[in-house]
Amino acid sequence: MEHGTFKDLLPRIADELDLPHESAYTAHTTTTYPSHSIYKKLRKMNLCNNNDYQNLGVNGGASGNSWDNIKALHRDQATDHPVLFFLELIGNDVCGSNPFAMTKPAEFKANILRLLNWLDTKLPKGSHVVILGLADGDLLYEFLGGTTHPLNVTYDQVYTFLNCLRISPCAGWLNTDLETRLNTTRRAKILSQMYREIINDGNTFKNFDYDYYDFPTEEIFKRTLIENRAPREMIEPCDGFHPSGTFNSFLADWLWFQVISDHPQWVGEENPHNPEIKKLFGLKDLE
């Protein structure tokens, strides 16, 4: 802590101590590190996308309580253009202060179907939904466990302390007990399989098509090694749990590559009028 540390405390609290303006999906600022996002990439392709984005994410968002969060979606189904919508829960269905209180597979599947069916009543016709599975949280302990936290104790000591107070953000993965971590990973993989079951069951929707991808935890950590970075750079240092800004930037790059490779029509062609739009409205590049 130093002079000015808390100068932006109120907006930080309003954002739940997160940085939605630097997320993988809605980053729209220029920061001290490369901050890529789906929004920036879509905007670069077509400047008609300028300032057209929403971030519905909240801390602790899981398949069940996202029923309330998703209703913040603001879109006119009758008059708006199609939407590119990303559904990513990462791990809250297996995380919490109790390592054994995880969402059951059948419940998870029902929750996701409920969300998708609701989206079908709100998204304009011709929209697209990209779904990401749960992350591999095993890597958190692997990369951080015995290393030093900013508080000058080891991360495993911090995890044990948080579990003792029953306030850990993810007691299943942030745990010194190997079996507990493995059990959490097993449930995460089962829940991700529910997404595949939804597709394999033949569920279709009137106003959007959709695709599913496993969460690319391993691919992103491989990129860190290729770029000669320390894997711990991919994890938020304070809580040792959430993905860092760099991780989110890498995630945006990975997702964009998958979408334009598998579904180029979901993005469309570059707008030939971009130079005119840029000049008319005085728009600047975001990267």
C-alpha positions in Angstrom: 0.0 0.0 0.0 1.1 3.5 -0.8 -0.2 7.0 -1.3 -3.2 6.8 -3.7 -3.8 3.0 -3.3 -7.4 3.6 -2.4 -8.1 6.6 -4.6 -10.5 4.5 -6.8 -12.0 2.4 -4.0 -15.6 3.3 -4.7 -15.7 2.3 -8.4 -13.6 -0.8 -7.5 -16.2 -1.8 -5.0 -19.0 -1.2 -7.5 -17.2 -3.6 -9.9 -16.8 -6.2 -7.1 -13.1 -5.6 -7.2 -13.1 -6.9 -10.7 -12.0 -5.2 -14.0 -14.8 -5.7 -16.5 -13.2 -3.1 -18.7 -10.3 -5.5 -19.1 -12.1 -8.8 -19.4 -11.7 -11.3 -22.1 -15.0 -10.3 -23.6 -15.6 -6.6 -22.9 -12.1 -5.1 -22.5 -12.3 -1.6 -24.1 -9.4 0.3 -22.5 -5.7 0.5 -23.3 -3.7 -0.7 -20.3 -0.1 -1.2 -19.4 -0.2 -4.8 -20.7 -1.8 -6.1 -24.0 -5.5 -6.2 -23.3 -7.2 -8.1 -26.0 -11.0 -8.8 -26.0 -13.8 -10.2 -28.2 -15.3 -6.7 -28.2 -12.1 -5.1 -29.5 -11.7 -7.7 -32.2 -15.4 -7.3 -33.3 -15.1 -3.5 -33.3 -12.0 -3.7 -35.4 -13.8 -5.8 -38.0 -16.9 -3.5 -38.0 -16.9 -0.1 -36.3 -20.7 -0.3 -36.2 -20.0 -2.4 -33.1 -18.5 0.6 -31.3 -19.7 0.7 -27.7 -22.1 -2.2 -28.2 -21.2 -4.8 -25.5 -22.6 -6.1 -22.2 -20.9 -7.9 -19.3 -23.4 -9.8 -17.1 -20.7 -11.5 -15.0 -20.8 -11.4 -11.2 -18.6 -12.9 -8.6 -20.0 -16.3 -7.6 -22.1 -16.6 -10.7 -23.1 -20.3 -11.1 -25.7 -22.1 -13.2 -28.4 -21.6 -10.7 -28.1 -18.0 -9.6 -27.3 -16.9 -13.1 -31.0 -17.1 -13.7 -31.3 -13.7 -12.0 -28.1 -12.2 -13.5 -29.0 -13.1 -17.1 -32.1 -11.0 -17.0 -29.9 -7.9 -17.1 -29.5 -8.6 -20.8 -30.7 -5.6 -22.8 -31.6 -6.4 -26.3 -34.7 -5.7 -28.5 -35.5 -9.0 -30.1 -37.7 -7.4 -32.8 -35.4 -4.6 -34.0 -31.8 -5.3 -33.0 -29.1 -7.1 -35.0 -28.0 -10.7 -34.1 -25.9 -11.1 -31.0 -22.7 -13.0 -30.3 -23.3 -14.2 -26.8 -20.7 -16.0 -24.6 -21.8 -18.3 -21.7 -18.9 -18.9 -19.3 -19.2 -20.0 -15.7 -15.6 -21.3 -15.2 -16.1 -23.0 -11.8 -18.6 -21.6 -9.4 -20.7 -24.7 -9.6 -17.9 -26.7 -7.9 -16.5 -23.8 -5.8 -17.5 -22.3 -2.5 -16.5 -22.4 1.1 -17.8 -26.0 1.4 -15.7 -28.4 -0.8 -18.6 -30.9 -0.9 -21.4 -28.6 -1.8 -21.2 -28.9 -5.5 -24.0 -28.7 -8.1 -25.3 -32.1 -9.1 -25.1 -33.0 -12.8 -28.8 -33.3 -13.5 -29.4 -30.0 -11.7 -26.6 -28.3 -13.7 -28.1 -29.6 -17.0 -31.5 -28.3 -16.1 -30.1 -24.9 -15.1 -28.3 -24.5 -18.3 -31.3 -25.5 -20.4 -33.4 -23.0 -18.5 -30.9 -20.2 -19.3 -30.7 -21.2 -23.0 -34.5 -21.4 -23.3 -34.8 -17.9 -21.8 -32.1 -16.6 -24.2 -34.3 -17.9 -27.0 -37.0 -15.5 -26.0 -34.6 -12.5 -25.8 -31.9 -12.8 -28.5 -32.7 -11.5 -32.0 -33.1 -14.1 -34.6 -29.8 -15.3 -36.2 -27.8 -14.8 -33.0 -25.0 -17.1 -31.9 -24.0 -18.5 -28.5 -20.6 -19.8 -27.6 -20.5 -22.0 -24.4 -17.3 -22.7 -22.4 -16.9 -25.6 -20.1 -15.6 -25.5 -16.5 -11.9 -24.7 -16.0 -9.2 -27.1 -14.7 -8.6 -25.7 -11.2 -6.0 -28.3 -10.4 -3.4 -26.1 -12.0 -3.9 -23.4 -9.3 -2.4 -25.4 -6.5 0.2 -26.9 -8.9 1.6 -23.5 -9.8 1.1 -21.5 -6.6 0.9 -24.0 -3.7 4.3 -23.5 -2.1 5.1 -20.1 -3.6 5.0 -16.8 -1.7 1.8 -14.8 -1.5 2.0 -10.9 -1.4 1.4 -11.2 2.4 4.8 -12.9 2.6 3.4 -16.4 3.5 2.9 -19.3 1.2 -0.3 -19.7 -0.8 -1.0 -23.1 0.8 -0.9 -21.3 4.2 -3.4 -18.7 2.9 -5.7 -21.4 1.5 -5.6 -23.3 4.8 -6.4 -20.1 6.7 -9.4 -19.2 4.4 -10.7 -22.8 4.7 -10.4 -22.6 8.5 -12.6 -19.5 8.5 -14.9 -21.1 5.9 -14.6 -18.1 3.6 -12.5 -19.6 0.8 -13.7 -18.8 -2.8 -13.1 -22.4 -3.7 -12.3 -24.8 -0.9 -12.3 -27.7 -3.3 -9.3 -26.5 -5.5 -7.6 -24.2 -3.0 -6.9 -27.0 -0.7 -3.7 -28.8 0.5 -5.6 -32.2 0.4 -4.9 -33.8 -3.0 -8.0 -36.0 -2.9 -10.3 -33.0 -2.3 -8.7 -31.2 -5.3 -9.1 -34.3 -7.5 -12.7 -34.8 -6.4 -13.5 -31.2 -7.4 -11.9 -31.7 -10.8 -13.9 -34.9 -11.4 -17.1 -33.1 -10.7 -16.1 -30.2 -13.0 -15.5 -32.6 -15.8 -18.8 -34.2 -15.3 -20.6 -30.9 -15.3 -18.8 -29.9 -18.6 -20.1 -33.2 -20.0 -23.6 -31.9 -19.4 -23.0 -29.2 -22.1 -22.2 -32.0 -24.5 -25.3 -33.9 -23.5 -27.4 -30.9 -24.3 -26.0 -30.8 -27.8 -26.1 -34.5 -28.3 -29.7 -34.6 -27.1 -30.5 -32.5 -30.2 -31.6 -29.4 -28.4 -32.1 -26.6 -30.9 -33.4 -23.0 -30.5 -35.5 -20.8 -32.7 -33.4 -17.6 -32.5 -29.8 -18.8 -32.2 -27.4 -21.6 -33.0 -24.6 -22.5 -30.6 -21.4 -24.4 -30.1 -19.4 -25.7 -27.1 -15.7 -25.6 -26.3 -13.8 -27.1 -23.3 -12.3 -24.3 -21.2 -8.7 -23.8 -22.6 -6.8 -23.7 -19.3 -4.1 -26.0 -20.6 -3.7 -24.3 -23.9 -3.3 -20.9 -22.3 -0.7 -22.1 -19.8 1.2 -23.7 -22.8 1.3 -20.3 -24.4 2.9 -18.8 -21.3 5.7 -21.3 -21.6 6.1 -20.6 -25.3 6.4 -16.9 -24.5 8.8 -17.6 -21.7 6.4 -16.3 -19.0 5.9 -17.7 -15.5 2.6 -19.7 -15.2 1.8 -17.8 -12.1 1.4 -14.6 -14.2 -1.9 -16.2 -15.4 -3.4 -16.1 -11.9 -4.6 -13.1 -9.9 -1.9 -12.9 -7.1 -4.1 -11.6 -4.3 -6.6 -14.4 -4.1 -4.6 -17.0 -6.0 -7.8 -18.1 -7.7 -9.2 -15.8 -10.4 -7.6 -15.6 -13.9 -5.4 -12.5 -14.3 -5.7 -9.8 -16.9 -3.1 -11.5 -19.0 -5.0 -14.8 -18.9 -8.2 -13.1 -20.0 -6.3 -11.4 -22.9 -4.9 -14.8 -24.0 -8.4 -16.3 -23.6 -9.8 -13.7 -25.9 -7.2 -14.6 -28.6 -7.9 -18.3 -28.2 -11.7 -17.8 -28.5 -11.5 -15.5 -31.4 -9.3 -18.0 -33.3 -11.8 -20.8 -32.6 -14.8 -18.8 -33.7 -13.4 -17.4 -36.9 -12.0 -20.9 -37.7 -15.2 -22.9 -37.0 -17.9 -20.3 -37.6 -16.5 -17.4 -39.7 -20.1 -16.4 -40.6 -20.7 -15.6 -37.0 -18.3 -12.7 -37.3 -18.8 -11.6 -40.9 -16.7 -9.7 -43.3 -14.7 -6.6 -42.5 -16.9 -3.5 -42.9 -15.6 -1.6 -46.0 -16.9 1.6 -44.6 -14.7 1.5 -41.4 -12.5 4.4 -42.6 -15.5 6.6 -43.2 -17.1 5.7 -39.8 -13.8 6.3 -38.1 -13.5 9.8 -39.6 -17.1 10.8 -39.2 -17.3 10.0 -35.5 -13.7 10.7 -34.6 -13.1 7.1 -33.4 -9.7 5.9 -32.3 -8.1 2.4 -32.4 -8.4 0.6 -29.1 -5.1 -1.4 -29.4 
